[in-house]
Amino acid sequence: MSALFNFHSFLTVVLLGICACTYLKMHFPAILELRTGFRGFFWKAARIGERLSPWVAVGCFTMGVSIIFF
């Protein structure tokens, strides 16, 4: 089943995208400087990861546990 039709997979993809964009922005800030257009989506995901990092970390941990055990 694709991630668009399975809510569990969709949340996993969203969390992975947020974590990946935040990592890229921390290590290579020039890549995500543009706030408009297609790169603006990734800039916004990195911003969410920066500001909500405790909640994103809890979400990633919960998803990891649910993937391993369920």
PyMOL commands that set and color helices and strands:
alter all, ss='L'
color gray80, all
select helices_A, chain A and resi 7-27+38-51+53-69
alter helices_A, ss='H'
color red, helices_A
deselect
rebuild
show_as cartoon
